[in-house]
Amino acid sequence: MLLHLSLFCLFLQELLSLTGASESGILGGETAKPHSRPYMASLQVRGAHKCGGFLIRKDFILTAAHCTKDFRSLTVVLGNNNIKKKKWLRQKSGIKVKWCCSHPNNSKNQYDFDIALCKLVKSVTLNKKVNVIELPKQGEIVQDPTRCLILGWGKTKPNGAAEDNLREVTVPIQSNGECKKTWREHFNEKTMLCTKFDGKRGFCQGDSGGPLVCNKKAYGIASFTADPCTTPHPNVYVKISNFIPWITKTMKKN
């Protein structure tokens, strides 16, 4: 009994030290072509990248709930592949957040229901550099082994320096059964999905809040992975299709 409890505590400690760090990065992959992902957003605090996010309406960003705990200090940068350009340029392109709304079932130390909507203080003008990404329909699923795209800024290895340029990598969807084997009771197949990870291609420390893009739709939100991020555990995402009614209702009120 004590052995089982010890193992559980170690596993829980591993889970809670996962994504959500202010620094993040894509492992493997390559630098994205400039403005090829016009929906990508960098959520920043005092000019420093904190999390990813993505534009789903001219005035709304979808991201991970654990990225929005101090939303009053957040600035959203859109239309910039390189987020370390001159300070005046970042200030010009940055938009303040009016408020963020996490799913009501999300709690402080829980990665389930790790989804939030952030309302911008002003609507953006849609163009080739800044645009929305389509979401799946309610209940729509993406099957193993569909290959999907993950994107983000930051470290390309656990102890490396952060990257300035947006990076992307293609990864295959992992079956729910395989995810459950690894993450056990911490994986909820109703609210989560995951991608295969071999320690070389995936997200590091979460790339929290960034999208999992399959067939040009955002099916997932990067939520958590193992620490260190080179551990060959599946990367876990919020399953967006489960939250379409909540997303629609929240945006309709505003």
Secondary structure, 3 states (H helix, E strand, C coil): CHHHHHHHHHHHHHHHCCCCCCCCEEECCEECCCCCCCCEEEEEECCEEEEEEEEEECCEEEECHHHCCCHHHEEEEECCCECCCCHHHHHHHEEEEEEEEECCCCCCCCCCCCCEEEEECCCCCCCCCCCCCECCCCCCCCCCCCEEEEEEEEECCCCCCEEEEEEEEEEEEECHHHHHHHHHHHCCCCCEEEECCCCCCEEEHHHCCCEEEECCEEEEEEEECCCCCCCCCCEEEEEHHHHHHHHHHHHHCC
